[in-house]
Amino acid sequence: MKQLAKHIVATAMFGSALVSTSAMAEQKIGVVDVQGVFQAMPQAAEIANNIQIEFKDQIDEVSQLQKDGQFFAERLQRDAATMSEQEKKELQDKIMGVREKLAEKGQPLQQNIQRRQNEERNKMLALIKQAIDTVAAKSDYDLVLSSGAVAYAKEQHDLSDKVLEQVKKAN
């Protein structure tokens, strides 16, 4: 009786393995290097330039503050031996004022730039996702994975070039 039960279970397992293997063989699977497509998109460089232009005045102001702070610090270090205590104190106060302005303007600027970059990156990723969906539908793929999630894939399964072409067509 136990032998019969073991044979039935073994047969059922073997049969399900064959069915699942044949079902998997029928699936068409593709791979896309999303990061590579993202970097190859012509819009990527354009967006970076647009963000730099958008925040140019603020970037220049923060850059000037950094230069001023560095100038005052170098001057204090270089001329400290010949300066009076009053001059040293004034220069140190200037350095502290520049540092406060940098903290006041630099961190919010960096956060705003980061926020804008994320907004634009999300827009581009949505375009890539749309392109992947289009390519997968046209070529009748059942599953498309990110190349970062796959240890190995044959080159014939790589859809990155087709997705990049589709993204370029979309704009």
N, C-alpha and C positions, 0 to 999 in steps of 0.2 A: 504494500500500500504506500509506504513511504517512497519507495523507488518510483512508483507511478507518478506520485505528486511531484517529485524532483524532475522527472522527465517532462511533465507538462509545463512546469515553471521554466525549465531550461529551453524548451521549444518555444514558449511564448516570448521569452527574452530574445532568443535568436531571431525569431520572426519580426519582432518590433525593431530590432537593430537593423535588419535588412530593409524594412519599410522606411525607417527614418533615414537611412543612408541613401536610399534611392530618392526620397523626397528632397533631401539636401542637394543631391546631384542635379536636380532639376532647377534649383534656384540659381539666378544670375546675380553675382555679387561683384560690386565695384569698389574702388578705393580712390579717395581724393585727398591730396595734400592741401588742406584748407589754408594753412599758413603760407605755403608756397604760392598759391593762387592769390592770396591777399597781397603779398609782397610784389607780385608781378603785375598787379592791376595798375593801369596808368593813372587811375584816380588817386592812388596812395600818395604819390609824390605831390600831386596837385593839392591835395587836402592838407598835407604838412605845410606847404608854402602858404596856403590860405590862412591857416591858423597863425603862422608866424606874422603874416601881414595884419591880421585882425588884432593881435596883441603887441604889435611893434612898438608903439609909444610906451606902453607899460614896461616892456622888456628893456627898452633903451633907458628908461628912468631907473630901473633896478640895476642895470649894468653901470650906469653913472654913479649910483650910490656905492656900489661895490668898489669902483675905481677911487672914489673919494675916500672911503674908509681905508683902503689900502695905502693911499697917498699919506693920509694923516698918521697911520700906524708906522709907516716907514720913516716919516719925518720925525716922529717921537723917538723912535729907536735910534735914528742917525744923530739927531741933535740934542738928545736928552742931557748930555754932559754939559752943554753950553747954555741950556735954557734955565730961566728962573723957575721957581716953584709955581708962580702964577701962570706962566706960559705953558708949563707942563699940564697944569690943571685944566686950562682952557682947551688944550689939544685933546686931553683925555675926555673932556666933556663933549667935544666935537665928535670924537670916535664913538662915544656912547650914543650920541644923537643919531649918527649915521646907522649904527647897529639897530636902534629902535625903529627907524624908518624902514630899514631893510626887512625887519621882522614884520612890520605893519603892512608893507607892500609886497614883499617877495613871496610869502607863503600863500596869501590869497591869489596872487597871480599864478603861481604854480598849480594851485587847485583848479582855477578857472581853465587853464590850458589843459590840464588832465581831463576835466569834465568834457571839454569840447572834443578832445581827441577820442574819448570814449564814445561820445555821440556819433562822431563820424565813423569810427571803427564799427559800431553796431549797425550803421546804415550799410556799410560795405559788406559786413557779414550777412546781412539780410539779402543783399544782391547775390552773394555767393550761394546762399541757401536756395534762393529762387533758381539760380542757374543749375545747381545740382539736381533739383527737382525736375527741371525741364530736360536735362540730359538723361536722367534716369528714366523718365517717362518715354522719351523718344527711342531710347535703346532698350527699353523693356527690362530694366534692372529691378530685381526684387529687393535688394539691400545695397546701400552705399555706406561705407564706413570711412571714418577719418583715418588717414595713413598713420597718425600718431597712435591709434588704438590697435594697429595691426603690426605684428612682428615681421611678417613676410607676405608679400603678394607679388605674383607675376606681373610683369610690365603690361601685359595685355589687359589686366584688370584696372589699371590706373586711368582714371577719367579726368585727371587734373587739367590736361591741355584742352580737352573738350569743354570743361567747365569755364576755363579762362576765356576761350573763344566766345562762349555764351554770355559771359559777363561783359565782354567788350561790345557784343552786339546790343546788349541791353541799354547801353548809353549812347 
